[in-house]
């Protein structure tokens, strides 16, 4: 087993998975925007990053082991997630837009509104599991992994490592930027950016569903 994990084929598959994972995950999407905001607040960011990383890893390995086959047998599952994601992202876009329109928040007020650790974790799960783009990425990872045969799990491990790397970088970077968000104007800009990202994704997902 050890020889299989460290064979040249496994190393090649792992590096390919890492490169693919970075290409898929290193983007400012719904999950990333949520982490940016939590990191800027410095509220429950470790828990949020940990939950996102575990969710990504579980779904990556599930995809390698057959998620693609499941969605092929039950296409309604992906369609249901798609429309749920549209509603969720649109609602969050409206909430962020209202915060930006109202003039933003100061850091202390934003922290008070952030809620409990459980609420932050629930938000992280929602932005991960209710994001159809995430599921499509998982299906793609599983499809590509199968091309590596017996080294498919090494490919999945590489993709999971890329997710952990990106999420850690994102969460840590957002924490370092926290001092910039002591003014209401900075929060107004951030919430405006979040609203735009969420609204754009909701429109794209609705177009995909209707198309």
SERO-4910 file (N, C-alpha, C, O; in steps of 0.05 Angstrom, whole numbers):
BEGIN
 pado doro    nc1    nc2    nc3   cac1   cac2   cac3    cc1    cc2    cc3    oc1    oc2    oc3
  Unk    A     17    -24      0      0      0      0     17     25      0     12     44    -14
  Unk    A     39     25     17     57     48     18     71     52     -8     73     75    -17
  Unk    A     79     30    -21     92     33    -47     74     45    -68     82     60    -85
  Unk    A     48     38    -66     28     48    -85     25     78    -81     22     93   -100
  Unk    A     24     87    -55     20    115    -49     43    132    -59     39    155    -67
  Unk    A     67    121    -58     91    137    -65    103    128    -92    127    135    -97
  Unk    A     89    114   -108     99    107   -134     99    131   -152     87    151   -146
  Unk    A    114    129   -174    116    152   -192     89    159   -203     83    183   -208
  Unk    A     72    139   -208     45    144   -219     28    159   -199     13    177   -207
  Unk    A     31    152   -173     15    165   -153     24    194   -149      8    212   -145
  Unk    A     51    198   -150     61    226   -147     52    243   -170     44    266   -166
  Unk    A     53    232   -195     44    247   -218     14    253   -216      6    276   -222
  Unk    A     -2    234   -207    -30    238   -204    -36    259   -182    -53    276   -186
  Unk    A    -21    257   -160    -25    277   -138    -18    305   -147    -33    324   -140
  Unk    A      3    308   -161     11    335   -171    -10    346   -191    -16    369   -192
  Unk    A    -20    328   -208    -40    336   -227    -66    344   -213    -79    363   -220
  Unk    A    -73    328   -192    -97    335   -176    -93    362   -162   -112    378   -161
  Unk    A    -69    368   -152    -64    393   -139    -67    416   -158    -80    437   -152
  Unk    A    -56    413   -182    -57    434   -203    -86    439   -211    -95    462   -214
  Unk    A   -101    417   -215   -129    420   -223   -145    433   -201   -162    450   -206
  Unk    A   -140    424   -176   -154    436   -153   -150    466   -151   -169    481   -146
  Unk    A   -125    474   -154   -119    503   -153   -134    518   -175   -145    540   -170
  Unk    A   -135    506   -199   -149    519   -221   -179    521   -216   -191    541   -224
  Unk    A   -190    502   -202   -219    502   -196   -226    519   -172   -246    533   -172
  Unk    A   -210    517   -151   -218    529   -125   -207    557   -121   -220    573   -107
  Unk    A   -185    564   -134   -173    590   -129   -187    611   -145   -176    623   -164
  Unk    A   -212    616   -138   -228    637   -151   -246    649   -130   -253    636   -111
  Unk    A   -254    674   -135   -271    688   -116   -300    682   -122   -314    697   -136
  Unk    A   -309    659   -112   -337    651   -115   -352    655    -89   -344    670    -72
  Unk    A   -375    642    -87   -392    645    -64   -378    637    -38   -379    652    -18
  Unk    A   -365    614    -38   -351    605    -14   -329    623     -6   -325    630     17
  Unk    A   -313    631    -26   -290    649    -21   -299    676    -11   -286    687      7
  Unk    A   -320    687    -22   -330    713    -13   -339    711     16   -335    730     32
  Unk    A   -352    689     24   -361    686     52   -337    684     70   -337    696     92
  Unk    A   -316    669     62   -292    667     79   -278    694     81   -268    701    103
  Unk    A   -278    709     60   -266    736     61   -279    753     82   -266    767     97
  Unk    A   -306    753     82   -320    769    101   -316    760    130   -311    776    148
  Unk    A   -317    733    135   -312    723    161   -283    728    170   -278    735    194
  Unk    A   -265    726    152   -237    732    159   -232    761    166   -218    767    184
  Unk    A   -245    779    151   -243    807    157   -255    814    184   -245    832    198
  Unk    A   -276    799    192   -288    802    218   -270    790    241   -273    798    264
  Unk    A   -253    771    233   -238    756    252   -257    742    272   -251    741    296
  Unk    A   -278    731    261   -298    717    277   -302    689    267   -311    685    245
  Unk    A   -294    669    283   -298    641    277   -285    632    251   -294    613    238
  Unk    A   -264    646    242   -253    640    215   -240    613    215   -241    599    194
  Unk    A   -227    605    237   -214    578    237   -235    556    234   -231    537    218
  Unk    A   -258    559    248   -280    539    245   -291    539    217   -296    518    206
  Unk    A   -294    563    205   -305    565    178   -287    552    158   -296    536    141
  Unk    A   -261    558    159   -241    546    141   -240    516    144   -239    501    125
  Unk    A   -240    507    169   -239    478    175   -263    463    164   -260    442    151
  Unk    A   -287    474    167   -311    462    157   -311    461    126   -318    441    114
  Unk    A   -302    483    114   -301    483     85   -280    463     74   -285    450     54
  Unk    A   -257    461     88   -237    443     79   -246    414     82   -242    397     64
  Unk    A   -259    407    104   -269    380    108   -290    373     88   -291    351     76
  Unk    A   -309    392     83   -330    388     64   -319    383     36   -327    365     22
  Unk    A   -299    400     28   -286    396      2   -273    369      0   -277    355    -20
  Unk    A   -258    361     20   -244    335     19   -263    312     18   -259    293      2
  Unk    A   -284    312     34   -304    291     33   -317    288      6   -319    266     -5
  Unk    A   -325    311     -6   -338    310    -32   -319    303    -54   -326    290    -74
  Unk    A   -293    311    -51   -273    304    -72   -270    274    -73   -271    262    -94
  Unk    A   -266    261    -50   -262    232    -49   -288    217    -57   -287    196    -69
  Unk    A   -311    229    -49   -337    217    -57   -339    218    -88   -349    199   -100
  Unk    A   -330    240    -99   -331    242   -129   -313    221   -142   -321    208   -161
  Unk    A   -289    219   -131   -271    199   -142   -283    171   -140   -278    154   -158
  Unk    A   -298    166   -119   -309    139   -115   -337    135   -127   -349    113   -124
  Unk    A   -348    155   -141   -373    150   -155   -395    171   -155   -417    165   -162
  Unk    A   -388    196   -147   -409    217   -148   -420    221   -176   -443    227   -180
  Unk    A   -402    219   -195   -411    223   -223   -432    203   -231   -451    209   -244
  Unk    A   -428    177   -223   -448    157   -229   -474    162   -215   -496    157   -226
  Unk    A   -473    173   -190   -498    180   -176   -514    201   -190   -538    199   -193
  Unk    A   -501    223   -198   -515    244   -211   -525    236   -239   -545    246   -248
  Unk    A   -512    217   -251   -522    207   -277   -547    191   -273   -565    192   -290
  Unk    A   -549    176   -251   -573    160   -245   -596    177   -234   -619    171   -238
  Unk    A   -589    200   -221   -609    217   -210   -604    246   -217   -596    262   -200
  Unk    A   -609    253   -243   -603    281   -252   -620    302   -237   -612    325   -236
  Unk    A   -642    294   -226   -659    313   -211   -645    323   -186   -651    344   -176
  Unk    A   -626    307   -176   -611    315   -152   -595    340   -157   -596    359   -141
  Unk    A   -580    341   -179   -565    364   -186   -582    388   -193   -576    411   -186
  Unk    A   -605    382   -206   -624    404   -213   -636    416   -188   -640    441   -187
  Unk    A   -642    400   -168   -653    410   -143   -633    427   -128   -640    448   -118
  Unk    A   -608    418   -128   -587    434   -115   -583    461   -130   -578    481   -118
  Unk    A   -586    460   -156   -582    483   -173   -602    505   -165   -594    528   -161
  Unk    A   -628    498   -164   -648    518   -158   -647    527   -129   -653    551   -123
  Unk    A   -640    509   -111   -636    517    -83   -614    537    -81   -615    557    -66
  Unk    A   -592    532    -96   -570    551    -97   -577    578   -108   -568    598    -98
  Unk    A   -594    579   -128   -603    604   -140   -617    621   -119   -611    645   -116
  Unk    A   -636    608   -105   -651    623    -84   -633    632    -62   -635    655    -53
  Unk    A   -615    615    -53   -598    621    -30   -579    644    -37   -576    663    -22
  Unk    A   -566    642    -61   -547    663    -69   -561    690    -74   -550    711    -67
  Unk    A   -585    689    -85   -600    713    -90   -607    727    -64   -605    751    -61
  Unk    A   -616    711    -44   -624    722    -18   -600    735     -5   -602    756      7
  Unk    A   -576    722     -6   -552    733      7   -543    758     -8   -533    776      5
  Unk    A   -546    758    -35   -539    782    -50   -556    806    -42   -546    828    -39
  Unk    A   -582    801    -37   -599    823    -29   -591    833     -1   -590    857      4
  Unk    A   -585    815     17   -577    823     44   -551    839     44   -548    860     57
  Unk    A   -531    830     28   -506    844     26   -510    871     12   -497    891     20
  Unk    A   -527    871     -8   -533    896    -22   -545    917     -3   -539    941     -5
  Unk    A   -563    908     14   -576    926     33   -555    938     53   -556    962     59
  Unk    A   -536    921     61   -515    931     79   -498    952     65   -491    972     77
  Unk    A   -491    947     40   -475    966     25   -490    992     20   -479   1013     22
  Unk    A   -516    989     13   -532   1013      7   -536   1031     32   -538   1055     30
  Unk    A   -539   1018     55   -545   1033     79   -521   1048     90   -523   1064    109
  Unk    A   -497   1044     78   -474   1060     86   -453   1044    100   -433   1055    109
  Unk    A   -456   1017    101   -435   1001    113   -437    999    143   -454   1011    155
  Unk    A   -418    985    154   -417    980    183   -389    987    193   -370    989    178
  Unk    A   -387    991    219   -361    993    231   -354    965    241   -371    948    245
  Unk    A   -328    961    247   -319    934    253   -334    922    277   -342    899    276
  Unk    A   -337    937    299   -349    926    323   -378    918    318   -387    897    327
  Unk    A   -393    936    303   -421    929    297   -423    905    279   -441    888    283
  Unk    A   -405    902    260   -405    879    242   -399    853    258   -411    833    252
  Unk    A   -381    855    277   -375    831    294   -400    823    310   -405    800    313
  Unk    A   -414    843    320   -437    837    336   -459    824    320   -475    808    330
  Unk    A   -460    831    294   -481    819    276   -472    792    265   -488    778    252
  Unk    A   -447    784    270   -436    760    257   -450    735    267   -451    715    252
  Unk    A   -460    735    292   -473    711    302   -455    692    316   -431    697    320
  Unk    A   -466    669    323   -451    649    338   -433    632    320   -434    634    295
  Unk    A   -417    615    332   -400    597    317   -417    578    301   -411    571    278
  Unk    A   -439    569    313   -457    550    298   -468    563    273   -470    550    252
  Unk    A   -475    589    275   -486    603    252   -465    606    230   -471    604    206
  Unk    A   -440    612    239   -418    615    220   -412    589    205   -408    588    181
  Unk    A   -413    566    221   -408    540    209   -431    533    190   -426    521    168
  Unk    A   -456    539    198   -479    533    181   -476    549    155   -483    538    133
  Unk    A   -467    574    156   -463    590    132   -442    577    114   -445    577     90
  Unk    A   -420    568    126   -399    555    111   -409    530     96   -402    526     73
  Unk    A   -425    514    110   -436    490     98   -455    498     75   -455    485     54
  Unk    A   -471    519     80   -490    527     59   -476    537     34   -483    529     12
  Unk    A   -456    554     38   -441    564     15   -425    543      0   -417    547    -23
  Unk    A   -420    521     14   -406    499      1   -426    479    -13   -424    474    -37
  Unk    A   -445    469      3   -462    448     -7   -486    458    -24   -497    442    -39
  Unk    A   -493    483    -21   -515    494    -37   -505    509    -62   -520    524    -74
  Unk    A   -480    506    -68   -468    519    -91   -465    499   -114   -447    482   -113
  Unk    A   -482    500   -134   -481    481   -156   -454    480   -170   -446    459   -180
  Unk    A   -441    503   -171   -414    503   -184   -395    485   -169   -378    472   -181
  Unk    A   -398    483   -143   -382    465   -127   -387    436   -135   -368    421   -139
  Unk    A   -412    429   -138   -419    402   -146   -409    395   -174   -400    373   -179
  Unk    A   -411    414   -192   -401    410   -219   -370    406   -219   -359    389   -234
  Unk    A   -357    421   -202   -328    418   -199   -321    390   -188   -302    378   -196
  Unk    A   -337    381   -169   -332    355   -157   -336    332   -178   -320    314   -179
  Unk    A   -356    335   -195   -360    315   -216   -336    315   -235   -328    294   -244
  Unk    A   -326    339   -241   -303    342   -259   -279    329   -247   -264    314   -261
  Unk    A   -274    333   -221   -251    322   -208   -253    291   -208   -233    277   -214
  Unk    A   -277    280   -203   -280    252   -204   -276    240   -232   -264    219   -234
  Unk    A   -285    254   -252   -281    245   -280   -251    245   -287   -242    225   -299
  Unk    A   -237    266   -280   -208    267   -286   -192    247   -271   -173    235   -281
  Unk    A   -201    242   -246   -187    223   -229   -187    195   -241   -168    180   -239
  Unk    A   -209    187   -253   -212    161   -264   -192    155   -286   -186    132   -292
  Unk    A   -182    177   -298   -162    173   -320   -135    164   -309   -118    157   -325
  Unk    A   -132    165   -283   -106    156   -271   -107    128   -260    -89    119   -247
  Unk    A   -129    114   -265   -132     86   -258   -128     81   -228   -142     93   -211
  Unk    A   -109     64   -221   -104     57   -193    -94     80   -176    -94     79   -152
  Unk    A    -85    101   -189    -75    125   -175    -96    146   -172    -90    169   -166
  Unk    A   -121    139   -177   -143    159   -176   -146    172   -148   -152    195   -146
  Unk    A   -141    156   -127   -143    167   -100   -121    187    -94   -125    206    -80
  Unk    A    -98    182   -106    -76    201   -103    -83    228   -117    -76    249   -107
  Unk    A    -97    226   -139   -106    250   -153   -126    265   -135   -125    289   -132
  Unk    A   -144    250   -122   -163    262   -104   -149    275    -80   -157    297    -72
  Unk    A   -128    262    -70   -113    273    -48   -100    300    -56    -98    318    -40
  Unk    A    -89    301    -81    -77    325    -91    -97    348    -93    -91    370    -86
  Unk    A   -121    341   -103   -142    362   -105   -151    371    -77   -155    395    -73
  Unk    A   -153    353    -58   -160    360    -30   -138    378    -18   -145    397     -4
  Unk    A   -113    372    -24    -91    388    -13    -92    416    -25    -87    436    -11
  Unk    A   -100    419    -50   -103    445    -63   -125    461    -50   -122    485    -46
  Unk    A   -147    448    -43   -169    461    -29   -160    472     -2   -165    495      5
  Unk    A   -146    455     13   -136    463     40   -117    487     37   -118    506     53
  Unk    A    -99    485     18    -79    507     13    -94    533      7    -87    554     19
  Unk    A   -113    533    -11   -127    557    -19   -144    568      4   -143    593      8
  Unk    A   -158    551     18   -175    561     39   -159    573     62   -166    593     74
  Unk    A   -136    560     68   -118    571     89   -107    598     81   -106    616     97
  Unk    A    -98    599     56    -87    625     46   -108    646     46   -103    669     54
  Unk    A   -132    639     38   -154    659     37   -162    668     65   -164    692     70
  Unk    A   -166    649     83   -174    657    110   -152    673    125   -158    692    138
  Unk    A   -127    664    122   -105    679    134   -101    706    123    -96    726    137
  Unk    A   -104    709     96   -101    735     83   -123    754     92   -118    778     96
  Unk    A   -147    743     94   -170    760    102   -166    771    131   -173    793    137
  Unk    A   -154    754    148   -149    763    176   -129    786    176   -131    805    191
  Unk    A   -109    784    159    -88    805    157   -100    831    147    -90    853    154
  Unk    A   -121    829    131   -134    853    121   -154    866    140   -164    887    135
  Unk    A   -159    852    162   -179    862    181   -176    891    190   -195    905    192
  Unk    A   -151    901    195   -148    929    203   -159    949    182   -166    971    189
  Unk    A   -160    941    157   -171    958    136   -201    963    139   -212    982    128
  Unk    A   -214    945    154   -243    946    156   -252    958    182   -273    951    194
  Unk    A   -237    978    191   -246    993    215   -265   1016    207   -276   1029    225
  Unk    A   -267   1021    181   -285   1043    172   -310   1032    159   -309   1010    148
  Unk    A   -331   1047    160   -356   1039    148   -353   1037    117   -366   1021    104
  Unk    A   -336   1055    106   -333   1055     77   -321   1029     67   -329   1019     46
  Unk    A   -301   1018     82   -289    993     73   -309    970     73   -310    954     55
  Unk    A   -327    970     94   -348    949     95   -368    953     72   -378    933     61
  Unk    A   -373    978     65   -392    983     43   -381    972     17   -395    960      1
  Unk    A   -355    975     13   -342    965    -11   -342    934    -11   -349    922    -32
  Unk    A   -335    922     12   -334    893     13   -362    881      9   -365    862     -7
  Unk    A   -382    892     23   -409    882     19   -420    886     -9   -435    870    -19
  Unk    A   -412    908    -21   -420    913    -49   -408    892    -67   -421    882    -86
  Unk    A   -382    886    -62   -369    865    -78   -382    838    -74   -387    823    -93
  Unk    A   -388    831    -49   -401    805    -43   -428    804    -56   -435    783    -68
  Unk    A   -444    826    -55   -470    826    -67   -468    821    -97   -484    806   -109
  Unk    A   -448    834   -110   -445    831   -139   -437    803   -146   -448    791   -166
  Unk    A   -419    791   -131   -411    763   -136   -434    744   -133   -439    727   -151
  Unk    A   -449    747   -112   -472    729   -107   -494    732   -128   -505    712   -138
  Unk    A   -500    757   -135   -521    762   -155   -512    751   -182   -529    739   -196
  Unk    A   -487    755   -189   -477    745   -215   -479    715   -216   -488    704   -237
  Unk    A   -471    701   -195   -473    672   -194   -501    662   -195   -507    643   -209
  Unk    A   -519    676   -181   -548    668   -182   -559    670   -210   -574    653   -218
  Unk    A   -553    692   -224   -563    696   -251   -551    674   -270   -566    663   -286
  Unk    A   -526    668   -267   -513    648   -284   -526    620   -279   -531    605   -298
  Unk    A   -530    614   -254   -542    588   -247   -571    586   -257   -579    565   -267
  Unk    A   -586    608   -255   -614    608   -265   -614    604   -295   -631    590   -306
  Unk    A   -595    617   -309   -593    615   -338   -587    586   -346   -598    575   -365
  Unk    A   -569    573   -330   -562    545   -336   -586    527   -332   -591    509   -348
  Unk    A   -601    532   -310   -624    516   -304   -646    519   -325   -659    499   -333
  Unk    A   -650    543   -335   -671    548   -355   -662    540   -383   -679    534   -400
  Unk    A   -636    539   -387   -626    532   -413   -626    502   -417   -618    492   -439
***
